[in-house]
């Protein structure tokens, strides 16, 4: 269970970061297998897009800024974006490593 917080939305952050990890893996798998576009769009955009809640991220950041919590808003946005990119790269690396090992 994630800790409750009135300021930091842990659940949204966890779901978005998990979605980025999965999307990195799916994108690398689609690339390595030369999957058809509908498959990669369905898994990437469809499933991962449904899993993540980046609209909630923007609302949370806007509400933090509106309430004057600029430090929390900037920190939450930075952790979400940097963490998302990093985990997408990790997901891609996991898939690429697995693919190379099985070849």
C-alpha positions as CSV (number, residue, x, y, z in Angstrom):
1,X,0.0,0.0,0.0
2,X,1.3,3.4,-0.9
3,X,1.5,6.1,1.8
4,X,-1.4,8.5,2.0
5,X,-0.5,12.1,1.3
6,X,-2.6,15.2,0.7
7,X,0.2,16.8,-1.4
8,X,2.1,14.0,-3.2
9,X,-0.1,11.7,-5.3
10,X,1.8,8.4,-4.9
11,X,-0.7,6.2,-6.6
12,X,-0.7,8.3,-9.8
13,X,3.1,8.4,-9.8
14,X,3.4,4.6,-9.3
15,X,0.9,3.8,-12.1
16,X,2.6,6.2,-14.6
17,X,6.1,5.0,-13.9
18,X,4.9,1.3,-14.2
19,X,3.3,2.2,-17.5
20,X,6.5,3.8,-18.8
21,X,8.5,0.7,-17.9
22,X,5.9,-1.5,-19.7
23,X,5.8,0.8,-22.7
24,X,9.6,0.7,-23.1
25,X,9.5,-3.1,-23.0
26,X,6.6,-3.2,-25.5
27,X,8.2,-0.7,-27.9
28,X,11.5,-2.7,-27.8
29,X,9.7,-5.9,-28.4
30,X,7.8,-4.5,-31.3
31,X,11.0,-3.1,-32.8
32,X,13.0,-6.3,-32.4
33,X,10.2,-8.6,-33.7
34,X,9.3,-6.1,-36.5
35,X,5.8,-6.4,-35.3
36,X,3.0,-5.0,-37.3
37,X,1.9,-1.5,-36.5
38,X,-1.6,-2.4,-35.3
39,X,-0.1,-4.8,-32.7
40,X,2.4,-2.2,-31.3
41,X,-0.3,0.5,-31.4
42,X,-2.7,-1.7,-29.5
43,X,-0.3,-2.7,-26.8
44,X,1.6,0.6,-26.6
45,X,-1.0,3.3,-27.1
46,X,-4.1,1.3,-26.2
47,X,-3.0,-0.7,-23.2
48,X,-0.3,1.4,-21.8
49,X,-2.3,4.6,-22.6
50,X,-5.2,3.2,-20.7
51,X,-3.0,2.1,-17.8
52,X,-1.3,5.4,-17.2
53,X,-2.9,8.5,-15.9
54,X,-1.0,11.4,-17.4
55,X,-4.2,13.5,-17.4
56,X,-4.3,13.1,-13.6
57,X,-0.6,14.1,-13.5
58,X,-1.4,17.4,-15.2
59,X,-4.4,18.1,-13.0
60,X,-2.3,17.3,-9.8
61,X,0.5,19.6,-10.9
62,X,-2.0,22.4,-11.8
63,X,-3.7,22.0,-8.4
64,X,-0.4,22.1,-6.5
65,X,0.6,25.2,-8.4
66,X,-2.8,26.8,-7.8
67,X,-2.4,26.1,-4.1
68,X,1.0,27.8,-4.0
69,X,2.9,24.5,-3.6
70,X,5.3,25.4,-6.4
71,X,8.1,23.2,-5.0
72,X,5.9,20.1,-4.8
73,X,4.5,20.8,-8.3
74,X,7.9,21.2,-9.9
75,X,9.3,18.1,-8.0
76,X,6.3,16.0,-8.9
77,X,6.5,17.0,-12.5
78,X,10.3,16.4,-12.6
79,X,10.1,13.0,-10.9
80,X,7.3,11.9,-13.2
81,X,9.0,13.0,-16.5
82,X,12.6,12.0,-15.6
83,X,11.4,8.8,-13.9
84,X,9.2,7.9,-16.8
85,X,11.9,8.4,-19.4
86,X,14.4,6.4,-17.3
87,X,12.0,3.5,-16.7
88,X,11.0,3.4,-20.4
89,X,14.8,3.0,-21.2
90,X,15.0,0.3,-18.5
91,X,12.0,-1.5,-20.1
92,X,13.6,-1.3,-23.5
93,X,16.9,-2.5,-22.1
94,X,15.2,-5.5,-20.4
95,X,13.5,-6.5,-23.6
96,X,16.7,-6.0,-25.7
97,X,18.8,-8.0,-23.3
98,X,16.2,-10.8,-23.2
99,X,16.0,-10.8,-27.0
100,X,19.8,-11.0,-27.4
101,X,20.1,-13.8,-24.9
102,X,17.6,-15.9,-26.6
103,X,19.1,-15.5,-30.1
